[in-house]
Amino acid sequence: MNTLANWDGGGPGPWILFLPLIWAAVVVGVVAVLRRTVWRGRRGPWHPVDRPAGDSPLAVLGRRFASGEIDEDEYWRRMSVLDEQFGRKGGAL
């Protein structure tokens, strides 16, 4: 019985089957590195996704209503004022 350590058949041997797996691992590794660095704008995985510096007034109002700081009447009253002042984009929050 021929094994990897004792291959006298005069060919590459059965280990040649691992070469496609090694190349697949290299390609997957390169793609993973590119996705985390270059394709994210050379920022790397440690930078957060870009967000606006401040929340919009409508978002703050919605968060205050959701947390229970203001009631529904107060929410709609302030919403109408903000809607006149800032307007809604696309008709939704």
C-alpha positions as CSV (number, residue, x, y, z in Angstrom):
1,M,0.0,0.0,0.0
2,N,1.4,3.3,-1.0
3,T,1.1,6.3,1.3
4,L,2.1,9.9,1.1
5,A,5.3,9.3,3.0
6,N,6.3,6.4,0.8
7,W,5.2,7.3,-2.8
8,D,7.4,5.7,-5.4
9,G,4.9,5.9,-8.3
10,G,6.8,8.6,-10.0
11,G,4.1,11.3,-10.1
12,P,2.9,14.2,-8.0
13,G,1.1,11.9,-5.6
14,P,-2.3,12.3,-3.9
15,W,-1.3,15.5,-2.2
16,I,-1.8,17.3,-5.5
17,L,-5.5,17.2,-4.7
18,F,-5.0,19.7,-1.9
19,L,-3.6,22.4,-4.2
20,P,-7.0,23.6,-5.5
21,L,-8.1,23.8,-1.8
22,I,-5.1,25.9,-1.0
23,W,-5.7,28.2,-3.9
24,A,-9.4,28.6,-3.0
25,A,-8.4,29.5,0.6
26,V,-5.9,32.1,-0.8
27,V,-8.6,33.6,-3.1
28,V,-11.2,33.7,-0.2
29,G,-8.6,35.4,2.0
30,V,-7.7,38.1,-0.5
31,V,-11.4,38.8,-1.1
32,A,-12.0,39.1,2.6
33,V,-9.1,41.5,3.1
34,L,-10.2,43.6,0.1
35,R,-13.8,43.8,1.4
36,R,-12.6,44.9,4.8
37,T,-10.1,47.5,3.6
38,V,-10.1,48.8,0.0
39,W,-13.7,48.2,-0.9
40,R,-14.8,50.1,2.2
41,G,-13.0,53.2,1.2
42,R,-9.6,52.3,2.7
43,R,-11.0,52.9,6.2
44,G,-10.8,49.4,7.5
45,P,-13.3,47.4,9.6
46,W,-12.8,49.5,12.8
47,H,-14.5,52.6,11.5
48,P,-18.3,52.9,11.9
49,V,-20.6,53.4,9.0
50,D,-21.0,57.1,8.1
51,R,-23.9,58.8,10.0
52,P,-25.0,62.4,10.1
53,A,-23.3,64.4,12.8
54,G,-26.7,65.2,14.5
55,D,-30.1,63.7,14.6
56,S,-32.9,65.4,12.7
57,P,-35.5,67.2,14.8
58,L,-38.1,64.7,13.5
59,A,-36.0,61.8,14.7
60,V,-35.5,63.3,18.1
61,L,-39.2,63.9,18.4
62,G,-40.1,60.4,17.4
63,R,-37.6,59.0,19.9
64,R,-39.0,61.1,22.7
65,F,-42.5,59.9,21.9
66,A,-41.4,56.3,21.7
67,S,-39.7,56.5,25.1
68,G,-42.8,58.1,26.7
69,E,-41.3,61.5,27.4
70,I,-44.2,63.2,25.6
71,D,-47.7,62.1,25.0
72,E,-49.5,61.8,21.7
73,D,-51.1,65.2,21.7
74,E,-47.7,66.9,22.4
75,Y,-46.2,64.7,19.7
76,W,-48.7,65.8,17.0
77,R,-48.5,69.4,18.0
78,R,-44.8,69.5,17.7
79,M,-44.9,67.4,14.6
80,S,-47.1,70.0,12.8
81,V,-44.6,72.8,13.8
82,L,-41.6,70.8,12.6
83,D,-43.4,69.8,9.4
84,E,-44.0,73.5,8.6
85,Q,-40.5,74.4,9.5
86,F,-38.5,71.5,8.0
87,G,-41.0,69.6,5.9
88,R,-40.9,65.9,5.4
89,K,-39.0,64.3,2.7
90,G,-41.0,61.7,0.8
91,G,-44.0,62.1,3.1
92,A,-42.7,59.8,5.7
93,L,-40.5,60.0,8.8
